Amino acid sequence: MQRSVWGWGYEGVEVPQLEKTRQMLETIFPKPTFRLPKPNVELWKSSLRKPRFPEPKIGTCEVSHDPKERMMHSFGKSFRDIARGVLGQYGNVVDYVAFPTSEVQVQEVLEWGEKMAQDGTPVDLIPFGGGSSVVGGVEPLIDSKRVVSIDLSRMDKIISVNLTDMTAQLQTGIFGPALLRGLTEYDKITLRHLPQSLSFSTLGGWLATRSGGHYASNKTYIDDFVVNMTIVTSKGIVKTSNLPASGAGPVADKIWLGSEGTLGIITECTVRVQKEPTFKCSSIVTFDSWDNGVNATRLISQSGLYPTQCRLMQGMEAIGYGLIQDFVEACLVLGFESATIDGLEERFMQPCLDICLENQGTILKTPKKDESATDTFRNSFITAPYLRDHLIMDGYIMETFETACSWSNFPKLDEAVRAAVASLGKPVMLTVRFTHVYPDGPAPYYTLTTQASSPTSLVSDWDALKQVVSDALIANGGTITHHHAVGKDHAQWFVKEKDPIWIAMLVNLKGFLDPQGMLNRGTLLPSKLLKDFKSISSKI
Ligand SMILES: Cc1cc2nc3c(=O)[nH]c(=O)nc-3n(C[C@H](O)[C@H](O)[C@H](O)COP(=O)(O)OP(=O)(O)OC[C@H]3O[C@@H](n4cnc5c(N)ncnc54)[C@H](O)[C@@H]3O)c2cc1C
Protein backbone atom coordinates (compact mmCIF):
# COMPACT_ATOMS: atom_id res chain seq x y z
CA MET A 1 0.00 0.00 0.00
CA GLN A 2 1.16 3.52 -0.85
CA ARG A 3 1.33 6.30 1.74
CA SER A 4 -1.11 9.11 0.98
CA VAL A 5 0.65 12.32 -0.08
CA TRP A 6 -2.03 14.64 1.32
CA GLY A 7 -4.12 12.58 3.74
CA TRP A 8 -3.76 10.24 6.66
CA GLY A 9 -2.06 6.86 6.39
CA TYR A 10 -2.38 4.77 3.26
CA GLU A 11 -4.18 5.56 0.03
CA GLY A 12 -7.54 3.99 -0.66
CA VAL A 13 -8.40 2.75 2.84
CA GLU A 14 -12.12 2.03 3.20
CA VAL A 15 -13.92 3.92 5.95
CA PRO A 16 -16.91 1.79 6.96
CA GLN A 17 -18.49 4.45 9.19
CA LEU A 18 -18.39 7.21 6.51
CA GLU A 19 -21.99 7.12 5.25
CA LYS A 20 -23.41 6.76 8.75
CA THR A 21 -21.36 9.74 9.94
CA ARG A 22 -22.44 11.84 6.95
CA GLN A 23 -26.08 11.09 7.76
CA MET A 24 -25.54 11.94 11.42
CA LEU A 25 -23.89 15.27 10.51
CA GLU A 26 -26.78 16.13 8.18
CA THR A 27 -29.11 15.94 11.20
CA ILE A 28 -27.06 18.74 12.79
CA PHE A 29 -25.79 20.83 9.87
CA PRO A 30 -27.32 21.84 6.53
CA LYS A 31 -26.54 19.41 3.69
CA PRO A 32 -23.03 20.27 2.36
CA THR A 33 -23.14 22.72 -0.52
CA PHE A 34 -19.94 21.44 -2.08
CA ARG A 35 -17.89 18.29 -2.22
CA LEU A 36 -14.26 18.66 -3.27
CA PRO A 37 -12.88 16.16 -5.78
CA LYS A 38 -10.22 13.65 -4.79
CA PRO A 39 -6.85 15.45 -4.92
CA ASN A 40 -4.99 15.27 -8.21
CA VAL A 41 -1.49 14.60 -6.92
CA GLU A 42 0.00 13.97 -10.39
CA LEU A 43 -1.13 17.40 -11.60
CA TRP A 44 0.32 19.18 -8.57
CA LYS A 45 3.57 17.26 -8.80
CA SER A 46 4.03 18.46 -12.37
CA SER A 47 3.55 22.12 -11.42
CA LEU A 48 5.57 22.12 -8.20
CA ARG A 49 8.05 24.95 -7.57
CA LYS A 50 11.56 23.89 -8.60
CA PRO A 51 14.21 23.67 -5.84
CA ARG A 52 15.56 27.18 -5.26
CA PHE A 53 19.24 26.20 -5.13
CA PRO A 54 21.43 23.53 -6.76
CA GLU A 55 21.17 20.03 -5.31
CA PRO A 56 23.62 19.91 -2.40
CA LYS A 57 26.30 17.28 -2.00
CA ILE A 58 26.18 16.46 1.71
CA GLY A 59 28.95 13.98 2.48
CA THR A 60 27.65 10.49 1.83
CA CYS A 61 24.03 11.32 2.70
CA GLU A 62 21.35 10.69 0.07
CA VAL A 63 19.46 13.82 -0.96
CA SER A 64 16.25 13.76 -2.99
CA HIS A 65 14.52 16.38 -5.14
CA ASP A 66 11.63 14.03 -5.99
CA PRO A 67 8.42 16.15 -6.11
CA LYS A 68 6.34 13.61 -4.20
CA GLU A 69 8.91 13.39 -1.41
CA ARG A 70 9.09 17.18 -1.24
CA MET A 71 5.30 17.45 -0.99
CA MET A 72 5.08 14.77 1.68
CA HIS A 73 7.77 16.45 3.75
CA SER A 74 6.21 19.92 3.65
CA PHE A 75 3.05 19.34 5.69
CA GLY A 76 2.06 17.40 8.78
CA LYS A 77 -1.42 15.94 9.28
CA SER A 78 -3.45 18.60 11.03
CA PHE A 79 -6.84 19.68 9.68
CA ARG A 80 -5.11 22.66 8.13
CA ASP A 81 -2.53 20.45 6.43
CA ILE A 82 -5.08 18.03 5.00
CA ALA A 83 -7.31 20.89 3.83
CA ARG A 84 -4.41 22.55 2.03
CA GLY A 85 -3.46 19.17 0.57
CA VAL A 86 -7.00 18.63 -0.71
CA LEU A 87 -6.96 22.13 -2.23
CA GLY A 88 -3.51 21.58 -3.76
CA GLN A 89 -1.89 24.47 -1.89
CA TYR A 90 1.68 23.26 -2.22
CA GLY A 91 3.21 26.69 -2.87
CA ASN A 92 5.77 26.53 -0.05
CA VAL A 93 7.45 23.16 -0.35
CA VAL A 94 10.84 22.10 0.97
CA ASP A 95 13.61 22.20 -1.62
CA TYR A 96 15.21 18.85 -0.81
CA VAL A 97 14.85 15.89 1.48
CA ALA A 98 17.96 14.35 3.08
CA PHE A 99 17.86 10.71 4.20
CA PRO A 100 20.71 10.13 6.68
CA THR A 101 21.36 6.53 7.69
CA SER A 102 23.81 7.18 10.54
CA GLU A 103 24.78 9.68 13.21
CA VAL A 104 27.78 10.62 11.08
CA GLN A 105 25.49 11.53 8.18
CA VAL A 106 23.23 13.58 10.49
CA GLN A 107 26.37 15.41 11.61
CA GLU A 108 27.36 15.97 7.98
CA VAL A 109 23.96 17.58 7.29
CA LEU A 110 24.39 19.96 10.24
CA GLU A 111 27.96 20.81 9.20
CA TRP A 112 26.76 21.53 5.67
CA GLY A 113 24.04 23.80 7.11
CA GLU A 114 26.64 25.67 9.18
CA LYS A 115 28.77 26.18 6.08
CA MET A 116 25.81 27.44 4.05
CA ALA A 117 25.13 30.03 6.78
CA GLN A 118 28.79 31.08 6.91
CA ASP A 119 28.74 31.50 3.10
CA GLY A 120 25.79 33.90 3.43
CA THR A 121 23.25 31.41 2.01
CA PRO A 122 21.47 30.22 5.18
CA VAL A 123 19.31 27.16 5.02
CA ASP A 124 16.49 25.94 7.26
CA LEU A 125 16.82 22.32 8.37
CA ILE A 126 13.67 20.53 9.54
CA PRO A 127 13.95 17.14 11.29
CA PHE A 128 11.22 14.78 10.10
CA GLY A 129 10.08 11.53 11.70
CA GLY A 130 6.72 10.27 10.44
CA GLY A 131 5.31 13.71 9.55
CA SER A 132 2.23 13.21 11.75
CA SER A 133 2.65 16.58 13.45
CA VAL A 134 -0.64 18.41 13.95
CA VAL A 135 0.95 21.72 14.93
CA GLY A 136 2.91 22.76 11.84
CA GLY A 137 6.03 21.07 13.25
CA VAL A 138 7.53 19.92 9.94
CA GLU A 139 6.40 22.76 7.68
CA PRO A 140 8.78 25.44 6.35
CA LEU A 141 8.23 29.08 7.26
CA ILE A 142 6.88 31.22 4.47
CA ASP A 143 9.97 33.47 4.58
CA SER A 144 12.43 30.56 4.28
CA LYS A 145 14.67 30.86 1.24
CA ARG A 146 16.22 27.41 1.31
CA VAL A 147 14.82 24.39 3.14
CA VAL A 148 16.01 20.82 3.60
CA SER A 149 13.86 18.30 5.42
CA ILE A 150 15.91 15.69 7.31
CA ASP A 151 14.02 12.41 7.16
CA LEU A 152 15.20 10.08 9.93
CA SER A 153 13.19 7.02 8.93
CA ARG A 154 16.26 5.15 7.67
CA MET A 155 17.68 5.15 11.20
CA ASP A 156 15.21 2.58 12.37
CA LYS A 157 17.08 -0.24 14.12
CA ILE A 158 16.54 -1.94 17.44
CA ILE A 159 20.21 -1.80 18.48
CA SER A 160 20.03 -4.00 21.59
CA VAL A 161 17.70 -5.31 24.25
CA ASN A 162 18.72 -5.98 27.85
CA LEU A 163 16.28 -8.34 29.53
CA THR A 164 17.99 -8.07 32.91
CA ASP A 165 17.56 -4.30 33.02
CA MET A 166 14.39 -4.44 30.87
CA THR A 167 15.67 -1.74 28.52
CA ALA A 168 15.96 -1.43 24.74
CA GLN A 169 18.36 0.79 22.82
CA LEU A 170 16.71 2.07 19.66
CA GLN A 171 17.40 4.32 16.71
CA THR A 172 14.76 7.02 16.71
CA GLY A 173 13.58 6.80 13.10
CA ILE A 174 11.78 3.56 13.91
CA PHE A 175 8.01 3.69 13.32
CA GLY A 176 5.55 2.50 15.96
CA PRO A 177 4.55 -0.82 14.34
CA ALA A 178 8.17 -1.89 13.66
CA LEU A 179 9.11 -1.00 17.22
CA LEU A 180 6.26 -3.01 18.73
CA ARG A 181 6.79 -5.94 16.36
CA GLY A 182 10.53 -6.04 17.03
CA LEU A 183 10.10 -6.05 20.80
CA THR A 184 7.35 -8.68 20.68
CA GLU A 185 9.46 -10.93 18.50
CA TYR A 186 12.43 -10.43 20.79
CA ASP A 187 10.74 -11.77 23.90
CA LYS A 188 7.10 -10.69 24.18
CA ILE A 189 8.10 -7.34 25.62
CA THR A 190 6.67 -3.95 24.79
CA LEU A 191 7.07 -0.21 25.15
CA ARG A 192 3.83 0.65 26.82
CA HIS A 193 3.26 3.81 24.79
CA LEU A 194 0.53 3.87 22.14
CA PRO A 195 -0.33 7.26 20.64
CA GLN A 196 -3.30 7.23 18.26
CA SER A 197 -0.86 8.07 15.46
CA LEU A 198 1.36 5.07 16.30
CA SER A 199 1.25 3.53 12.80
CA PHE A 200 2.60 6.63 11.09
CA SER A 201 4.87 8.22 13.69
CA THR A 202 8.36 7.50 15.00
CA LEU A 203 10.08 7.21 18.34
CA GLY A 204 12.09 10.36 17.52
CA GLY A 205 8.89 12.30 16.85
CA TRP A 206 7.41 11.08 20.14
CA LEU A 207 10.49 12.22 22.05
CA ALA A 208 10.76 15.54 20.26
CA THR A 209 7.07 16.34 20.88
CA ARG A 210 6.66 14.63 24.27
CA SER A 211 3.84 12.53 22.95
CA GLY A 212 1.02 11.22 25.10
CA GLY A 213 0.16 7.53 24.89
CA HIS A 214 -3.15 5.75 24.93
CA TYR A 215 -2.98 4.93 28.64
CA ALA A 216 -4.88 7.35 30.76
CA SER A 217 -3.05 7.53 34.05
CA ASN A 218 0.30 6.90 35.68
CA LYS A 219 2.85 6.75 32.79
CA THR A 220 1.15 8.93 30.20
CA TYR A 221 4.03 10.68 28.41
CA ILE A 222 6.90 9.10 26.44
CA ASP A 223 9.20 10.88 28.96
CA ASP A 224 8.28 8.25 31.54
CA PHE A 225 10.02 5.51 29.53
CA VAL A 226 13.27 7.32 28.68
CA VAL A 227 16.55 6.13 30.19
CA ASN A 228 18.89 8.14 28.01
CA MET A 229 19.23 9.78 24.60
CA THR A 230 21.83 10.66 21.97
CA ILE A 231 21.43 14.02 20.30
CA VAL A 232 23.41 15.42 17.37
CA THR A 233 23.89 19.18 17.70
CA SER A 234 26.02 21.78 15.96
CA LYS A 235 28.24 21.73 19.04
CA GLY A 236 28.78 17.96 18.80
CA ILE A 237 27.08 14.74 19.90
CA VAL A 238 25.50 14.72 23.35
CA LYS A 239 24.84 11.49 25.25
CA THR A 240 22.74 11.89 28.36
CA SER A 241 23.59 9.68 31.34
CA ASN A 242 22.60 6.05 31.08
CA LEU A 243 21.41 5.38 34.63
CA PRO A 244 18.15 4.19 36.15
CA ALA A 245 18.15 7.33 38.30
CA SER A 246 20.46 10.13 39.32
CA GLY A 247 20.10 12.99 41.75
CA ALA A 248 23.07 14.74 40.22
CA GLY A 249 21.69 18.06 39.10
CA PRO A 250 18.98 18.91 36.56
CA VAL A 251 17.96 16.11 34.16
CA ALA A 252 19.62 16.58 30.78
CA ASP A 253 17.04 14.50 28.83
CA LYS A 254 14.39 17.01 29.76
CA ILE A 255 16.12 19.70 27.72
CA TRP A 256 15.58 17.74 24.50
CA LEU A 257 12.26 16.08 25.34
CA GLY A 258 9.73 18.38 23.70
CA SER A 259 12.39 20.46 21.93
CA GLU A 260 10.69 19.70 18.58
CA GLY A 261 13.83 19.55 16.49
CA THR A 262 15.01 23.02 17.50
CA LEU A 263 17.93 22.06 19.76
CA GLY A 264 19.40 19.10 17.91
CA ILE A 265 18.44 15.82 16.29
CA ILE A 266 17.68 12.90 18.59
CA THR A 267 19.22 9.83 16.97
CA GLU A 268 19.11 7.16 19.67
CA CYS A 269 17.20 6.45 22.83
CA THR A 270 17.26 3.76 25.48
CA VAL A 271 13.76 3.07 26.74
CA ARG A 272 12.32 1.03 29.60
CA VAL A 273 10.38 -1.97 28.34
CA GLN A 274 8.05 -4.37 30.10
CA LYS A 275 6.33 -7.71 29.61
CA GLU A 276 3.28 -7.56 27.38
CA PRO A 277 0.08 -7.44 29.45
CA THR A 278 -1.85 -10.69 29.49
CA PHE A 279 -4.56 -9.87 32.04
CA LYS A 280 -7.12 -7.29 30.98
CA CYS A 281 -10.53 -6.13 32.06
CA SER A 282 -12.76 -3.19 31.22
CA SER A 283 -16.10 -1.61 32.14
CA ILE A 284 -18.42 1.11 30.93
CA VAL A 285 -20.27 3.37 33.33
CA THR A 286 -22.82 6.02 32.34
CA PHE A 287 -23.94 9.10 34.25
CA ASP A 288 -27.08 11.21 33.91
CA SER A 289 -25.09 14.23 35.02
CA TRP A 290 -21.77 15.34 33.51
CA ASP A 291 -20.68 16.77 36.88
CA ASN A 292 -21.19 13.41 38.58
CA GLY A 293 -19.07 11.79 35.89
CA VAL A 294 -16.32 14.38 36.45
CA ASN A 295 -16.47 13.85 40.20
CA ALA A 296 -16.20 10.07 39.92
CA THR A 297 -13.30 10.40 37.49
CA ARG A 298 -11.50 12.80 39.83
CA LEU A 299 -11.90 10.44 42.77
CA ILE A 300 -10.63 7.49 40.72
CA SER A 301 -7.61 9.52 39.60
CA GLN A 302 -6.87 10.28 43.26
CA SER A 303 -7.43 6.71 44.48
CA GLY A 304 -3.95 5.39 43.63
CA LEU A 305 -5.51 2.66 41.47
CA TYR A 306 -4.11 4.04 38.19
CA PRO A 307 -6.44 2.54 35.56
CA THR A 308 -4.91 2.11 32.10
CA GLN A 309 -8.14 3.53 30.69
CA CYS A 310 -10.12 6.23 32.43
CA ARG A 311 -11.83 8.14 29.63
CA LEU A 312 -14.77 10.24 30.57
CA MET A 313 -16.59 11.45 27.47
CA GLN A 314 -19.80 13.21 26.58
CA GLY A 315 -22.59 10.95 25.34
CA MET A 316 -22.32 12.04 21.68
CA GLU A 317 -18.69 10.92 21.53
CA ALA A 318 -19.45 7.62 23.19
CA ILE A 319 -22.18 6.93 20.61
CA GLY A 320 -19.75 7.88 17.83
CA TYR A 321 -17.20 5.38 19.15
CA GLY A 322 -19.83 2.64 19.28
CA LEU A 323 -19.60 2.33 23.07
CA ILE A 324 -23.26 3.06 23.81
CA GLN A 325 -26.48 3.23 21.78
CA ASP A 326 -28.61 5.75 23.67
CA PHE A 327 -27.73 9.28 24.69
CA VAL A 328 -26.43 9.91 28.23
CA GLU A 329 -24.70 12.98 29.65
CA ALA A 330 -21.41 11.19 30.42
CA CYS A 331 -19.83 7.84 29.71
CA LEU A 332 -16.72 6.54 31.48
CA VAL A 333 -14.57 3.79 29.96
CA LEU A 334 -12.43 2.08 32.55
CA GLY A 335 -9.73 -0.49 31.92
CA PHE A 336 -6.93 -2.28 33.72
CA GLU A 337 -4.21 -4.49 32.33
CA SER A 338 -1.19 -6.28 33.73
CA ALA A 339 1.43 -8.80 32.74
CA THR A 340 1.56 -10.34 36.20
CA ILE A 341 -1.54 -9.61 38.28
CA ASP A 342 -4.61 -11.80 37.82
CA GLY A 343 -7.89 -10.86 39.46
CA LEU A 344 -7.83 -7.27 38.22
CA GLU A 345 -11.64 -7.23 38.34
CA GLU A 346 -11.86 -7.62 42.11
CA ARG A 347 -8.67 -5.91 43.16
CA PHE A 348 -8.70 -2.85 40.96
CA MET A 349 -11.88 -2.49 38.91
CA GLN A 350 -14.37 -3.05 41.68
CA PRO A 351 -13.10 -0.18 43.88
CA CYS A 352 -13.40 2.13 40.83
CA LEU A 353 -16.94 0.94 40.16
CA ASP A 354 -17.80 1.55 43.81
CA ILE A 355 -16.68 5.15 43.39
CA CYS A 356 -18.89 5.44 40.29
CA LEU A 357 -21.90 4.01 42.15
CA GLU A 358 -21.37 6.51 44.96
CA ASN A 359 -21.61 9.21 42.28
CA GLN A 360 -24.86 7.89 40.76
CA GLY A 361 -23.18 6.03 37.94
CA THR A 362 -24.91 3.16 36.12
CA ILE A 363 -22.67 0.23 35.33
CA LEU A 364 -23.43 -0.66 31.75
CA LYS A 365 -20.84 -3.27 31.15
CA THR A 366 -19.50 -5.28 34.07
CA PRO A 367 -15.86 -6.27 34.05
CA LYS A 368 -15.10 -9.60 32.49
CA LYS A 369 -11.76 -11.24 31.98
CA ASP A 370 -10.22 -10.56 28.57
CA GLU A 371 -13.27 -8.61 27.45
CA SER A 372 -12.34 -5.19 26.28
CA ALA A 373 -14.56 -2.17 25.97
CA THR A 374 -11.27 -0.35 25.68
CA ASP A 375 -10.50 -2.32 22.49
CA THR A 376 -13.79 -1.10 20.92
CA PHE A 377 -12.77 2.44 21.74
CA ARG A 378 -9.20 1.94 20.52
CA ASN A 379 -10.28 0.43 17.19
CA SER A 380 -12.74 3.13 16.17
CA PHE A 381 -10.31 5.76 17.36
CA ILE A 382 -7.56 4.32 15.11
CA THR A 383 -9.74 4.61 11.94
CA ALA A 384 -11.07 8.09 12.83
CA PRO A 385 -8.31 10.04 10.97
CA TYR A 386 -9.33 8.42 7.64
CA LEU A 387 -12.90 9.54 8.26
CA ARG A 388 -11.71 13.10 8.80
CA ASP A 389 -10.05 13.19 5.33
CA HIS A 390 -13.38 12.42 3.65
CA LEU A 391 -15.37 14.86 5.74
CA ILE A 392 -12.92 17.66 4.95
CA MET A 393 -13.73 17.12 1.25
CA ASP A 394 -17.41 17.58 2.20
CA GLY A 395 -16.53 20.99 3.67
CA TYR A 396 -16.54 20.06 7.35
CA ILE A 397 -13.94 21.65 9.59
CA MET A 398 -12.91 19.20 12.26
CA GLU A 399 -10.44 20.24 14.88
CA THR A 400 -9.32 19.06 18.27
CA PHE A 401 -8.00 21.15 21.14
CA GLU A 402 -6.27 19.34 23.95
CA THR A 403 -5.24 20.92 27.19
CA ALA A 404 -4.78 20.21 30.91
CA CYS A 405 -5.93 22.13 33.95
CA SER A 406 -6.58 21.59 37.63
CA TRP A 407 -9.78 19.83 38.71
CA SER A 408 -10.90 22.97 40.52
CA ASN A 409 -10.37 25.10 37.43
CA PHE A 410 -12.00 22.74 34.92
CA PRO A 411 -15.56 24.20 35.11
CA LYS A 412 -14.26 27.73 34.42
CA LEU A 413 -12.05 26.62 31.54
CA ASP A 414 -14.81 24.51 30.03
CA GLU A 415 -17.24 27.42 30.16
CA ALA A 416 -14.67 29.71 28.54
CA VAL A 417 -14.06 27.27 25.66
CA ARG A 418 -17.80 27.00 25.04
CA ALA A 419 -18.18 30.80 25.11
CA ALA A 420 -15.28 31.20 22.68
CA VAL A 421 -16.84 28.74 20.25
CA ALA A 422 -20.26 30.47 20.59
CA SER A 423 -18.61 33.82 19.80
CA LEU A 424 -18.02 32.59 16.25
CA GLY A 425 -21.77 32.85 15.72
CA LYS A 426 -22.11 29.70 13.63
CA PRO A 427 -23.30 26.18 14.37
CA VAL A 428 -20.50 24.14 15.92
CA MET A 429 -20.74 20.63 17.34
CA LEU A 430 -18.52 20.57 20.41
CA THR A 431 -17.77 17.55 22.57
CA VAL A 432 -15.19 16.91 25.26
CA ARG A 433 -13.49 13.89 26.76
CA PHE A 434 -10.65 13.44 29.23
CA THR A 435 -7.79 11.69 27.48
CA HIS A 436 -5.58 11.52 30.55
CA VAL A 437 -6.21 12.09 34.23
CA TYR A 438 -3.85 13.11 37.01
CA PRO A 439 -4.55 13.34 40.73
CA ASP A 440 -4.54 17.14 40.44
CA GLY A 441 -6.39 17.59 37.15
CA PRO A 442 -7.69 16.21 33.85
CA ALA A 443 -6.49 16.61 30.27
CA PRO A 444 -9.69 17.76 28.48
CA TYR A 445 -9.75 17.07 24.73
CA TYR A 446 -12.28 19.08 22.75
CA THR A 447 -13.51 17.96 19.33
CA LEU A 448 -15.17 20.63 17.21
CA THR A 449 -17.02 20.18 13.95
CA THR A 450 -18.40 22.99 11.87
CA GLN A 451 -18.93 23.80 8.19
CA ALA A 452 -16.96 26.04 5.86
CA SER A 453 -19.08 28.31 3.70
CA SER A 454 -16.87 27.66 0.65
CA PRO A 455 -13.75 25.66 -0.24
CA THR A 456 -11.64 28.82 0.00
CA SER A 457 -12.74 29.48 3.58
CA LEU A 458 -11.76 26.03 4.89
CA VAL A 459 -8.40 27.27 6.13
CA SER A 460 -9.38 30.82 7.16
CA ASP A 461 -12.39 29.55 9.16
CA TRP A 462 -10.06 27.08 10.88
CA ASP A 463 -7.65 29.95 11.70
CA ALA A 464 -10.49 31.92 13.33
CA LEU A 465 -11.53 28.89 15.39
CA LYS A 466 -7.97 28.19 16.46
CA GLN A 467 -7.46 31.79 17.55
CA VAL A 468 -10.52 32.11 19.80
CA VAL A 469 -10.23 28.71 21.46
CA SER A 470 -6.47 28.97 22.04
CA ASP A 471 -6.90 32.46 23.53
CA ALA A 472 -9.57 31.04 25.86
CA LEU A 473 -7.31 28.18 26.99
CA ILE A 474 -4.45 30.50 27.88
CA ALA A 475 -6.65 33.13 29.54
CA ASN A 476 -8.37 30.52 31.71
CA GLY A 477 -5.58 28.50 33.27
CA GLY A 478 -5.14 25.79 30.63
CA THR A 479 -2.04 24.82 28.70
CA ILE A 480 -1.87 25.35 24.95
CA THR A 481 -1.14 21.65 24.60
CA HIS A 482 -1.19 18.56 26.76
CA HIS A 483 0.51 16.33 24.17
CA HIS A 484 0.16 17.59 20.59
CA ALA A 485 3.18 19.89 21.05
CA VAL A 486 3.78 23.53 20.18
CA GLY A 487 5.06 23.50 16.61
CA LYS A 488 4.57 26.68 14.63
CA ASP A 489 0.81 26.77 15.17
CA HIS A 490 0.98 27.16 18.97
CA ALA A 491 4.20 29.16 19.30
CA GLN A 492 2.44 32.51 19.96
CA TRP A 493 0.49 30.97 22.88
CA PHE A 494 3.46 28.99 24.20
CA VAL A 495 5.40 32.17 24.94
CA LYS A 496 2.33 33.66 26.68
CA GLU A 497 1.85 30.56 28.81
CA LYS A 498 5.39 30.19 30.11
CA ASP A 499 7.48 32.36 32.40
CA PRO A 500 9.52 34.93 30.41
CA ILE A 501 12.74 33.88 32.13
CA TRP A 502 12.20 30.27 31.04
CA ILE A 503 11.54 31.46 27.48
CA ALA A 504 14.73 33.54 27.57
CA MET A 505 16.65 30.49 28.85
CA LEU A 506 15.32 28.43 25.93
CA VAL A 507 16.22 31.14 23.45
CA ASN A 508 19.74 31.32 24.84
CA LEU A 509 20.04 27.54 24.83
CA LYS A 510 19.08 27.57 21.17
CA GLY A 511 21.66 30.30 20.55
CA PHE A 512 24.29 28.01 22.09
CA LEU A 513 23.30 24.67 20.52
CA ASP A 514 22.21 26.02 17.13
CA PRO A 515 24.14 29.28 16.68
CA GLN A 516 23.05 29.69 13.05
CA GLY A 517 19.39 29.30 14.04
CA MET A 518 18.90 26.80 11.23
CA LEU A 519 17.07 24.01 13.12
CA ASN A 520 13.29 24.14 12.66
CA ARG A 521 13.10 27.92 12.77
CA GLY A 522 9.74 29.23 14.02
CA THR A 523 8.82 26.00 15.78
CA LEU A 524 8.38 26.25 19.56
CA LEU A 525 9.90 29.75 19.67
CA PRO A 526 8.43 32.31 17.22
CA SER A 527 11.06 33.31 14.65
CA LYS A 528 10.70 37.00 15.52
CA LEU A 529 11.60 36.22 19.12
CA LEU A 530 14.73 34.42 17.97
CA LYS A 531 15.74 37.40 15.86
CA ASP A 532 15.39 39.69 18.85
CA PHE A 533 16.80 37.25 21.38
CA LYS A 534 19.89 39.22 22.29
CA SER A 535 17.89 42.27 23.25
CA ILE A 536 15.34 40.19 25.16
CA SER A 537 17.94 38.38 27.27
CA SER A 538 19.70 41.63 28.06
CA LYS A 539 16.47 42.98 29.60
CA ILE A 540 16.15 40.08 32.05
C1 LIG B 1 -4.52 11.27 13.65
C2 LIG B 1 -3.48 11.71 14.61
C3 LIG B 1 -3.47 11.21 15.90
C4 LIG B 1 -2.51 11.64 16.81
N1 LIG B 1 -2.51 11.09 18.05
C5 LIG B 1 -1.59 11.49 18.96
C6 LIG B 1 -1.57 10.92 20.27
O1 LIG B 1 -2.34 10.03 20.60
N2 LIG B 1 -0.65 11.38 21.14
C7 LIG B 1 0.24 12.37 20.79
O2 LIG B 1 1.05 12.75 21.61
N3 LIG B 1 0.24 12.90 19.55
C8 LIG B 1 -0.63 12.49 18.63
N4 LIG B 1 -0.62 13.02 17.37
C9 LIG B 1 0.41 14.01 17.00
C10 LIG B 1 1.70 13.38 16.43
O3 LIG B 1 1.45 12.07 15.96
C11 LIG B 1 2.78 13.35 17.50
O4 LIG B 1 3.20 14.67 17.74
C12 LIG B 1 4.00 12.48 17.16
O5 LIG B 1 4.80 12.40 18.31
C13 LIG B 1 4.81 12.98 16.00
O6 LIG B 1 5.72 11.96 15.61
P1 LIG B 1 6.32 11.92 14.13
O7 LIG B 1 7.34 10.84 14.08
O8 LIG B 1 5.25 11.85 13.13
O9 LIG B 1 7.06 13.32 14.09
P2 LIG B 1 7.02 14.44 12.99
O10 LIG B 1 5.62 14.87 12.74
O11 LIG B 1 7.82 14.05 11.82
O12 LIG B 1 7.78 15.60 13.77
C14 LIG B 1 7.23 16.21 14.90
C15 LIG B 1 8.23 17.22 15.46
O13 LIG B 1 9.36 16.55 15.99
C16 LIG B 1 10.55 16.92 15.30
N5 LIG B 1 11.31 15.68 15.16
C17 LIG B 1 10.91 14.52 14.57
N6 LIG B 1 11.85 13.58 14.72
C18 LIG B 1 12.87 14.15 15.40
C19 LIG B 1 14.13 13.70 15.87
N7 LIG B 1 14.55 12.44 15.68
N8 LIG B 1 14.94 14.57 16.53
C20 LIG B 1 14.54 15.84 16.75
N9 LIG B 1 13.36 16.32 16.33
C21 LIG B 1 12.52 15.49 15.67
C22 LIG B 1 10.09 17.54 14.01
O14 LIG B 1 11.00 18.50 13.54
C23 LIG B 1 8.76 18.17 14.43
O15 LIG B 1 8.97 19.41 15.04
C24 LIG B 1 -1.55 12.61 16.43
C25 LIG B 1 -1.56 13.10 15.12
C26 LIG B 1 -2.51 12.65 14.22
C27 LIG B 1 -2.49 13.19 12.82
The ligand as an ORCA input file, in Angstrom:
! r2SCAN-3c Opt
* xyz 0 1
  C      -4.517     11.269     13.648
  C      -3.482     11.714     14.612
  C      -3.472     11.209     15.896
  C      -2.513     11.640     16.811
  N      -2.507     11.088     18.052
  C      -1.593     11.489     18.960
  C      -1.573     10.916     20.271
  O      -2.345     10.031     20.599
  N      -0.647     11.383     21.137
  C       0.244     12.365     20.789
  O       1.054     12.749     21.606
  N       0.241     12.903     19.549
  C      -0.633     12.489     18.630
  N      -0.619     13.023     17.366
  C       0.405     14.015     16.996
  C       1.703     13.376     16.432
  O       1.447     12.072     15.960
  C       2.782     13.353     17.501
  O       3.197     14.672     17.742
  C       3.999     12.476     17.159
  O       4.802     12.396     18.306
  C       4.814     12.984     15.999
  O       5.716     11.957     15.612
  P       6.320     11.916     14.126
  O       7.338     10.843     14.077
  O       5.253     11.848     13.132
  O       7.057     13.318     14.094
  P       7.015     14.442     12.987
  O       5.622     14.872     12.741
  O       7.818     14.048     11.823
  O       7.780     15.596     13.773
  C       7.228     16.211     14.902
  C       8.225     17.216     15.463
  O       9.357     16.553     15.986
  C      10.547     16.916     15.296
  N      11.307     15.679     15.155
  C      10.909     14.520     14.572
  N      11.846     13.578     14.719
  C      12.872     14.149     15.398
  C      14.135     13.700     15.871
  N      14.552     12.436     15.682
  N      14.939     14.570     16.527
  C      14.537     15.838     16.746
  N      13.359     16.317     16.327
  C      12.525     15.487     15.670
  C      10.086     17.544     14.006
  O      10.998     18.501     13.543
  C       8.760     18.166     14.426
  O       8.973     19.408     15.045
  C      -1.554     12.609     16.426
  C      -1.562     13.096     15.122
  C      -2.515     12.653     14.219
  C      -2.492     13.186     12.822
*
